[in-house]
């Protein structure tokens, strides 16, 4: 018989206990893990297992059309096949994947750059087109090799097209591929919205949103045009091949946006500018409908839809002509003599002048040690209010500005919209500058700069000095004058159209407010504006017109001449005077007002008024200038 000593037995029993505890601990760990997987994390792993079998395929919504006031489509969609890559399924190096695909389908350096930029912007989340508009041969070659590229699919996509290319590009804007910043902004909008509309809530399916408006009406009416994306749940094989569609949530197309713009008028004015830079805005005063919104030069928005190439971007961005700059919305200009009718109306309303009250104009006005000169040497002689507008007498308005003071001018001009945001349905509008003593105090930092000097008031009377307004504001002010003080907010969109029923919901804003003006004072100003085109500075331009139009020419200095005389030809191009013009027609019952600037062109009567005349001839009488190519509707 074998006997164990007590120490050996104790050691053996200790090892048994340790082994028992170890086995028990391992069993408890296994049970805990089992409970965690089966109960706590069941939903997560069930979803992962399901995703091995089911793919959710976004179904982007067709974007709404952009239609002008006469039914001409200026923003539309077309369908084409694209090579799409699911960023989440990219294994390994992106460039290697693109290199392999390029052996089957032609992929340009621009396609490669755009795709990689989309991946970076989205943080590799979502599905993105690598190549658009595939040919039948390319489609067939890829489908034969489909098994080699998991996560890569051929899909039919809807693309945005602007059939008239550069025409109206600054008001239309363009769409571009959605960036991560765009998604974060849209998600924030959804989270902060308090709507219970199921369409709006479904729009939170952001993977279905692949393009968004970047500027112009495409941006400001994004929520209307975009529609609601849908999706398909598709059963797939392990190799990614679709087997069947399990369920679908159809997309809802965006609504059509009907513009107030007459695209033929827009085309005509853009052609009339030729190679000049400038801005032009025409408004229907009774409604606030913007009939034309021209910024020259412009650009081709089609270049931006799939991502603009670096060469084109550099050309646009570095050009001294600034084709990307929205001049009527953002550009601020001294109004020059186009400001004089408003100054005359202010004098009447504030009882600072009567229509018959006259001055003797020697051709200059002295204030302190400074001499403010009239544009006519020797002066205009005896000048009353009408003559001051018809002949554009500077001296009359130097005296008037001195007598009114900067704050009185500011308070009168503000309700007309000068130096104020008009509220147009575009983002990024400039406020401009309507000076006052308070404005200067808040604008400048040094005490000596904050003080208003009386000499600074004088040039304000002729639309110079600190005065700086957008052409949109100038047209808006003319519309308020033509509308007898009734203020209508200017807008580019007239109605929203249902894509199925074609029913339209008008979006024309109601009257904003009224400026308290005496009717007899308005008639005095309108009569003077009419006389400008009969015997005044733009009489030769409007000779023989089949309608009665009021107008006012303007020439605005770009830089101070000091004591030098202006010589247009000897002055550097970008320092030459701007040519301006404003018009109301017909003068008795206005249906159109306009304001325009031709940058660095010189005299308003010579370069701006002729554009206005031809635009009014077309809009009011249907006359088309012989020198301008006929309008052709896009196929």
C-alpha positions in Angstrom: 0.0 0.0 0.0 1.2 3.4 -1.0 0.9 6.1 1.6 1.1 9.9 1.1 2.6 12.2 3.5 0.3 15.0 4.7 2.2 17.9 2.9 1.9 16.1 -0.4 -1.8 15.6 0.0 -2.3 19.2 0.9 -0.4 20.3 -2.1 -2.5 18.1 -4.4 -5.8 19.4 -2.9 -4.6 23.0 -3.4 -3.9 22.3 -7.1 -7.3 20.8 -7.4 -8.9 23.9 -5.9 -7.0 26.2 -8.2 -7.9 24.2 -11.3 -11.6 24.2 -10.1 -11.6 27.9 -9.7 -9.9 28.4 -13.1 -12.4 26.2 -14.9 -15.2 27.9 -13.1 -13.9 31.4 -14.0 -13.5 30.4 -17.6 -17.0 29.0 -17.7 -18.3 32.2 -16.1 -16.5 34.2 -18.8 -18.0 32.1 -21.5 -21.5 32.4 -20.0 -21.0 36.2 -19.7 -19.9 36.5 -23.3 -22.8 34.3 -24.4 -25.3 36.5 -22.5 -23.6 39.6 -24.0 -23.8 38.3 -27.5 -27.3 36.8 -27.3 -29.0 39.4 -25.3 -27.2 42.7 -25.0 -25.7 42.9 -28.5 -28.2 40.8 -30.3 -29.6 43.7 -32.4 -26.2 44.9 -33.5 -24.9 41.5 -34.7 -28.3 40.6 -36.2 -28.0 43.8 -38.3 -24.4 43.0 -39.3 -25.5 39.5 -40.3 -28.4 41.0 -42.3 -26.1 43.5 -44.0 -24.2 40.5 -45.3 -27.3 39.6 -47.2 -29.2 42.9 -47.7 -27.9 46.1 -49.2 -29.7 49.4 -48.9 -29.4 51.2 -52.2 -30.2 55.0 -52.1 -32.6 56.3 -54.8 -31.9 60.0 -55.3 -34.9 62.2 -56.2 -35.2 64.0 -59.5 -34.4 67.6 -59.0 -37.1 70.2 -59.8 -36.9 72.2 -63.0 -36.1 75.9 -63.2 -38.6 77.7 -65.5 -38.7 81.3 -66.6 -41.9 83.4 -66.4 -42.8 82.4 -70.0 -42.4 78.6 -69.6 -38.8 78.3 -70.9 -36.8 75.6 -69.0 -33.4 77.0 -67.9 -32.4 74.2 -65.5 -33.2 70.6 -66.2 -32.1 67.0 -65.7 -30.8 64.2 -68.0 -30.1 60.5 -67.3 -26.8 58.7 -67.9 -25.0 55.6 -66.6 -22.3 56.0 -64.0 -19.7 53.9 -62.4 -20.4 54.1 -58.6 -18.1 53.1 -55.8 -19.3 52.4 -52.2 -16.6 54.1 -50.1 -17.2 51.8 -47.2 -16.3 48.7 -49.3 -13.0 50.0 -50.6 -10.3 47.6 -49.5 -6.7 48.7 -49.7 -5.4 51.6 -51.7 -7.8 53.8 -53.6 -5.4 54.5 -56.4 -4.9 50.8 -57.0 -8.6 50.3 -57.3 -8.9 53.1 -59.8 -5.9 51.8 -61.7 -7.6 48.4 -62.0 -10.9 49.9 -63.1 -9.2 52.2 -65.7 -8.0 49.1 -67.5 -11.7 48.4 -68.2 -13.3 51.9 -68.3 -11.6 55.1 -69.3 -11.0 57.2 -66.2 -9.5 60.7 -66.7 -7.3 62.5 -64.2 -10.2 64.8 -63.6 -12.5 61.9 -62.7 -9.8 60.6 -60.3 -9.3 63.9 -58.6 -13.0 64.6 -58.2 -13.6 61.1 -56.8 -10.8 61.3 -54.3 -12.0 64.8 -53.2 -15.5 63.4 -52.6 -14.0 60.7 -50.5 -12.1 63.2 -48.4 -15.1 65.5 -48.0 -17.4 62.7 -47.0 -14.8 60.9 -44.7 -15.3 57.8 -46.8 -19.0 57.5 -46.1 -21.5 57.0 -49.0 -21.5 56.0 -52.6 -19.9 58.2 -55.2 -19.6 58.3 -59.0 -16.1 57.6 -60.3 -17.0 58.0 -64.0 -20.1 59.4 -65.6 -21.8 58.9 -68.9 -20.5 55.4 -69.7 -20.8 54.1 -73.2 -22.5 50.8 -74.1 -19.1 49.2 -74.7 -17.7 50.4 -71.4 -20.8 49.1 -69.6 -20.5 45.7 -71.2 -16.8 45.4 -70.4 -17.4 46.3 -66.7 -20.3 43.9 -66.3 -18.1 41.0 -67.6 -15.6 41.9 -64.8 -18.1 42.9 -62.1 -17.2 40.0 -59.8 -13.7 41.4 -59.4 -14.9 44.7 -57.9 -17.1 44.4 -54.8 -18.8 47.6 -53.9 -18.6 49.0 -57.5 -21.8 49.2 -59.4 -23.2 50.7 -62.6 -26.3 52.8 -62.0 -28.5 55.2 -64.0 -28.2 58.6 -62.5 -29.9 61.9 -63.1 -27.6 64.8 -63.9 -28.2 68.6 -63.8 -27.9 70.5 -67.0 -28.1 74.2 -67.7 -29.0 74.3 -71.4 -28.1 77.9 -72.0 -24.7 77.6 -70.5 -23.5 81.0 -69.3 -26.8 82.7 -69.6 -28.2 83.9 -66.2 -25.5 81.9 -64.4 -25.3 84.3 -61.4 -29.0 84.1 -60.6 -29.4 80.4 -61.4 -26.3 79.3 -59.6 -25.3 75.6 -59.8 -25.3 72.4 -57.9 -22.3 70.3 -56.8 -21.5 67.1 -55.0 -22.6 67.1 -51.4 -19.7 67.6 -49.0 -19.4 66.6 -45.4 -20.1 70.2 -44.4 -23.2 70.2 -46.5 -24.4 67.0 -44.8 -23.7 68.4 -41.3 -25.6 71.6 -42.2 -28.6 69.7 -43.6 -28.6 67.4 -40.6 -28.7 70.5 -38.3 -31.6 71.9 -40.3 -33.5 68.7 -39.9 -32.8 68.4 -36.1 -33.8 72.1 -35.5 -36.9 71.9 -37.7 -40.2 71.5 -35.8 -42.2 70.0 -38.7 -44.2 66.8 -38.5 -44.2 66.5 -42.3 -43.2 62.9 -43.2 -41.6 64.1 -46.4 -39.4 66.4 -44.5 -38.5 63.7 -42.0 -37.7 61.2 -44.8 -35.3 63.8 -46.2 -33.1 63.0 -43.2 -32.0 59.9 -45.2 -28.8 61.8 -46.2 -27.0 59.1 -48.1 -29.6 59.6 -50.8 -28.6 63.2 -51.2 -25.6 63.4 -53.5 -25.9 66.9 -55.0 -26.9 70.2 -53.4 -27.2 73.8 -54.6 -24.0 75.7 -54.0 -25.0 79.3 -55.0 -27.8 81.2 -56.7 -31.4 79.9 -56.8 -30.1 76.4 -56.7 -28.9 77.1 -53.2 -31.7 79.3 -51.8 -34.4 77.0 -53.1 -32.5 73.8 -52.3 -35.3 72.4 -50.0 -37.9 72.9 -52.7 -35.9 71.6 -55.7 -34.2 68.7 -54.0 -37.2 66.5 -53.4 -37.1 63.5 -51.0 -34.7 60.6 -51.7 -35.9 57.0 -51.4 -34.2 53.7 -51.2 -34.4 50.0 -52.1 -33.6 47.0 -49.9 -31.9 44.5 -52.2 -30.9 40.9 -51.4 -27.4 40.2 -52.6 -25.1 37.2 -52.9 -21.8 37.0 -51.1 -20.2 38.3 -54.2 -22.4 41.4 -54.1 -24.7 40.3 -57.0 -28.3 41.5 -56.6 -30.8 38.7 -56.3 -34.2 40.5 -55.6 -35.6 43.6 -54.2 -37.1 43.1 -50.8 -38.7 46.4 -50.2 -38.8 49.9 -51.7 -39.4 53.5 -50.5 -39.8 55.5 -53.7 -38.2 58.9 -54.0 -40.4 62.0 -54.4 -39.2 64.4 -57.1 -38.5 68.0 -56.2 -40.9 70.8 -57.1 -40.4 73.0 -60.1 -39.4 76.6 -59.5 -41.0 79.3 -61.7 -38.9 82.4 -62.0 -40.1 86.0 -62.5 -37.3 86.5 -65.0 -37.9 86.9 -68.7 -35.0 84.8 -70.0 -35.2 86.4 -73.5 -34.8 89.9 -71.9 -32.0 88.5 -69.8 -30.3 87.1 -73.0 -30.7 90.4 -74.8 -29.1 92.5 -72.1 -26.2 90.1 -71.6 -25.5 90.3 -75.4 -25.8 94.1 -75.3 -23.0 94.4 -72.7 -20.6 92.7 -75.1 -17.2 92.7 -73.4 -18.0 95.3 -70.8 -18.3 94.5 -67.2 -21.4 95.6 -65.2 -24.7 94.9 -63.6 -28.4 95.3 -64.7 -31.6 94.8 -62.8 -35.1 95.2 -64.2 -38.2 95.1 -61.9 -41.9 95.1 -62.4 -42.8 97.8 -59.8 -46.4 96.6 -59.0 -45.3 93.1 -57.9 -41.5 93.3 -57.2 -40.9 90.6 -59.9 -37.3 90.8 -61.1 -37.5 90.7 -64.9 -33.7 90.6 -65.6 -30.8 90.1 -63.3 -27.6 90.5 -65.2 -24.0 90.2 -64.0 -21.2 90.5 -66.6 -19.0 88.7 -67.3 -20.5 85.4 -66.2 -19.5 81.7 -66.2 -20.7 78.3 -67.3 -22.5 76.6 -64.4 -22.2 73.2 -66.1 -18.5 73.3 -65.3 -19.2 73.0 -61.6 -21.8 70.1 -61.5 -19.3 67.2 -61.5 -16.5 69.3 -60.0 -14.6 71.9 -61.9 -11.1 71.2 -63.2 -8.2 73.1 -61.7 -7.3 74.9 -65.0 -10.8 76.3 -65.5 -11.1 77.2 -61.8 -7.8 79.1 -61.9 -8.8 81.0 -65.0 -12.1 82.0 -63.4 -10.7 82.8 -60.0 -7.6 84.7 -61.1 -9.3 86.7 -63.9 -9.2 90.5 -63.3 -12.7 90.6 -64.9 -14.0 88.6 -61.9 -16.6 86.5 -63.7 -17.6 84.7 -60.5 -18.5 88.0 -58.8 -22.3 88.5 -58.5 -22.3 92.2 -59.3 -26.0 93.2 -58.9 -26.1 91.3 -55.6 -22.7 92.1 -54.1 -21.1 94.9 -56.0 -21.5 98.4 -54.5 -21.1 101.5 -56.6 -21.5 105.3 -56.2 -24.9 106.0 -57.8 -23.7 109.3 -59.3 -26.3 111.5 -60.8 -29.0 108.8 -60.7 -29.3 109.8 -57.1 -30.4 113.3 -58.0 -34.1 112.5 -58.5 -34.3 111.1 -55.0 -32.5 114.2 -53.6 -35.0 116.4 -55.4 -37.9 114.4 -54.0 -36.4 114.7 -50.5 -36.1 118.5 -50.9 -39.8 118.6 -51.8 -40.9 116.3 -49.0 -38.8 118.1 -46.4 -39.8 121.5 -47.8 -36.2 122.4 -48.4 -37.0 123.5 -51.9 -40.0 124.4 -54.1 -40.2 123.3 -57.8 -39.7 126.9 -59.0 -37.0 127.9 -56.6 -33.9 128.6 -58.6 -30.1 129.1 -58.2 -27.5 130.8 -60.3 -24.9 128.2 -61.2 -21.4 129.5 -62.0 -20.1 126.0 -62.6 -18.7 125.4 -59.1 -19.5 125.6 -55.4 -17.0 126.7 -52.8 -17.1 125.3 -49.3 -14.3 126.2 -46.9 -11.0 125.8 -48.8 -12.4 123.3 -51.3 -14.0 124.0 -54.7 -16.6 121.5 -55.8 -16.9 121.7 -59.6 -19.9 121.2 -61.9 -19.3 118.9 -65.0 -20.2 121.9 -67.2 -17.6 124.7 -67.3 -19.3 128.0 -66.8 -22.3 126.4 -65.2 -25.9 125.9 -66.2 -27.1 129.5 -65.6 -30.4 129.8 -63.8 -31.5 126.4 -62.6 -34.8 125.3 -61.0 -35.6 121.8 -59.9 -36.6 120.3 -63.2 -33.7 121.8 -65.0 -31.4 120.4 -62.3 -32.5 116.9 -63.2 -32.8 117.3 -66.9 -29.4 118.9 -67.4 -27.9 117.1 -64.3 -26.6 120.2 -62.6 -24.1 119.3 -59.8 -24.1 122.8 -58.2 -27.8 122.6 -57.4 -27.3 119.4 -55.4 -24.1 120.6 -53.7 -26.2 123.4 -52.2 -29.1 121.1 -51.4 -26.8 118.6 -49.6 -25.3 121.4 -47.5 -28.7 122.6 -46.5 -30.2 119.1 -45.7 -27.2 117.6 -43.8 -26.2 114.0 -43.9 -28.7 112.7 -41.3 -31.7 114.2 -43.0 -30.6 112.6 -46.3 -30.0 109.3 -44.6 -33.4 109.2 -42.9 -35.2 110.0 -46.2 -33.3 107.5 -48.3 -33.4 104.6 -46.0 -37.1 103.6 -46.6 -36.4 103.5 -50.3 -34.0 100.7 -49.6 -30.6 102.5 -50.0 -28.0 101.0 -47.8 -30.4 98.2 -46.7 -30.7 94.6 -47.5 -33.7 94.2 -49.9 -34.4 90.6 -48.9 -34.1 89.2 -52.4 -34.3 85.4 -52.5 -30.6 85.0 -53.0 -28.0 84.5 -50.3 -25.0 86.9 -49.8 -26.6 90.2 -50.6 -24.5 93.3 -49.8 -25.9 96.0 -47.6 -24.0 98.9 -49.2 -23.4 102.2 -47.5 -25.9 104.9 -46.7 -23.8 107.3 -44.6 -24.8 109.1 -41.4 -23.0 110.5 -38.4 -23.9 107.3 -36.5 -22.6 105.1 -39.3 -19.2 106.9 -39.4 -18.9 106.7 -35.6 -19.5 102.9 -35.7 -17.4 102.2 -38.8 -14.1 103.9 -37.9 -11.9 103.4 -34.8 -9.9 106.6 -34.4 -11.7 109.6 -32.8 -10.6 111.9 -35.6 -12.0 109.4 -38.2 -15.3 109.1 -36.4 -16.1 112.8 -36.6 -18.3 113.9 -39.4 -17.0 116.9 -41.3 -19.4 119.2 -43.1 -17.3 119.1 -46.2 -18.1 115.4 -46.5 -21.7 116.1 -46.9 -21.4 118.2 -50.1 -20.5 115.4 -52.5 -23.3 113.1 -51.1 -25.8 115.3 -53.0 -24.5 114.1 -56.4 -24.3 110.4 -55.4 -20.6 110.4 -54.6 -18.7 110.5 -51.3 -19.4 107.6 -49.0 -22.6 106.7 -50.9 -22.2 103.1 -52.2 -25.2 101.0 -53.2 -25.9 97.8 -55.2 -27.6 98.1 -58.6 -30.3 95.9 -57.1 -30.9 98.7 -54.4 -30.9 101.4 -57.1 -33.5 99.4 -59.2 -35.5 98.8 -56.0 -35.5 102.5 -55.1 -36.7 103.3 -58.6 -39.5 100.7 -58.3 -40.6 102.3 -55.0 -40.7 105.7 -56.7 -42.6 104.4 -59.8 -45.0 102.6 -57.4 -45.8 105.9 -55.6 -44.2 104.8 -52.4 -45.6 101.3 -52.2 -42.7 99.0 -51.4 -42.7 95.5 -52.8 -39.8 93.1 -51.9 -37.8 92.3 -55.1 -37.8 88.5 -55.8 -36.7 86.1 -58.5 -39.2 83.3 -57.9 -42.8 83.8 -58.9 -44.3 80.4 -58.1 -43.7 76.8 -57.0 -45.1 74.2 -59.4 -46.1 70.6 -58.6 -44.3 68.3 -61.0 -47.3 65.9 -61.3 -50.4 68.2 -61.4 -48.6 71.3 -62.7 -50.6 73.3 -60.2 -48.8 76.4 -59.1 -48.6 78.1 -55.7 -47.7 81.8 -56.1 -44.9 83.1 -53.9 -45.2 86.8 -54.8 -44.7 88.7 -51.5 -47.3 91.1 -50.3 -46.8 94.8 -49.9 -43.9 95.4 -47.4 -44.8 99.0 -46.3 -45.6 102.4 -47.7 -43.5 105.5 -47.9 -45.6 108.6 -47.0 -45.1 110.7 -50.2 -47.2 113.5 -51.5 -48.6 112.5 -55.0 -47.9 115.9 -56.4 -44.3 115.7 -55.5 -43.9 112.3 -57.2 -45.5 113.7 -60.3 -42.9 116.6 -60.3 -40.1 114.1 -60.3 -41.6 111.8 -62.9 -42.2 114.8 -65.2 -38.5 115.8 -64.9 -37.4 112.2 -65.6 -39.6 112.2 -68.7 -38.0 115.4 -69.9 -34.5 113.9 -69.5 -35.4 111.6 -72.4 -37.0 114.4 -74.4 -34.5 117.3 -74.1 -32.0 116.2 -71.5 -28.9 114.1 -71.2 -30.4 111.0 -72.8 -32.7 112.7 -75.4 -30.7 111.5 -78.4 -30.8 107.9 -77.2 -34.6 107.8 -76.8 -35.5 109.8 -79.9 -38.3 108.1 -81.8 -39.3 105.7 -78.9 -42.9 104.4 -79.2 -43.5 104.9 -75.5 -42.8 107.6 -72.9 -40.0 106.6 -70.6 -38.5 108.6 -67.8 -34.8 108.2 -67.1 -31.7 109.6 -65.5 -28.1 109.3 -66.6 -25.2 109.0 -64.2 -21.4 109.0 -64.2 -19.6 107.9 -61.1 -16.0 108.5 -60.2 -14.0 105.5 -59.3 -11.2 107.5 -57.7 -10.7 111.0 -56.6 -9.3 113.4 -59.2 -8.3 116.1 -56.7 -7.5 119.1 -58.9 -6.9 117.2 -62.1 -9.3 117.1 -65.0 -10.7 113.7 -66.0 -9.3 112.2 -69.3 -11.1 109.0 -70.1 -8.5 107.7 -72.7 -5.5 108.6 -70.6 -6.9 106.9 -67.4 -6.1 103.2 -66.6 -9.1 101.0 -67.5 -10.0 100.0 -64.0 -9.8 103.6 -62.8 -12.2 105.0 -65.4 -15.6 106.4 -64.5 -18.6 104.1 -64.3 -21.6 104.7 -66.6 -25.0 104.4 -65.0 -28.6 104.8 -66.0 -32.1 104.4 -64.4 -35.4 104.3 -66.2 -39.2 104.1 -65.6 -41.6 103.0 -68.5 -44.2 103.8 -69.5 -44.0 106.9 -67.3 -47.8 107.2 -66.7 -48.4 103.5 -65.8 -45.0 101.9 -65.2 -44.7 98.2 -65.9 -40.9 98.1 -65.8 -38.1 100.0 -64.0 -34.4 99.3 -64.5 -31.0 100.3 -63.2 -27.7 99.5 -64.7 -24.0 100.2 -64.5 -21.3 99.7 -67.2 -18.1 99.5 -65.3 -15.3 101.9 -66.3 -17.1 102.8 -69.5 -17.3 106.6 -69.0 -20.5 108.6 -69.5 -23.9 107.1 -68.7 -25.6 108.7 -71.7 -23.1 107.2 -74.1 -22.7 103.6 -72.8 -25.5 102.8 -70.3 -28.6 104.6 -71.8 -28.4 102.7 -75.1 -28.6 99.4 -73.4 -31.6 100.6 -71.5 -33.3 101.8 -74.7 -32.9 98.5 -76.5 -34.1 96.5 -73.4 -37.2 98.7 -73.1 -37.9 98.4 -76.9 -37.9 94.6 -76.6 -39.9 94.4 -73.4 -42.5 97.0 -74.3 -42.7 96.6 -78.1 -41.1 93.3 -78.9 -38.4 94.9 -81.0 -35.2 93.0 -81.4 -31.9 94.8 -82.3 -30.5 93.8 -85.6 -26.9 93.6 -84.3 -27.8 91.0 -81.7 -28.2 87.3 -82.7 -31.7 86.0 -82.4 -32.8 84.1 -79.4 -32.8 80.3 -80.0 -34.6 77.9 -77.7 -32.4 75.0 -76.5 -33.3 71.6 -77.9 
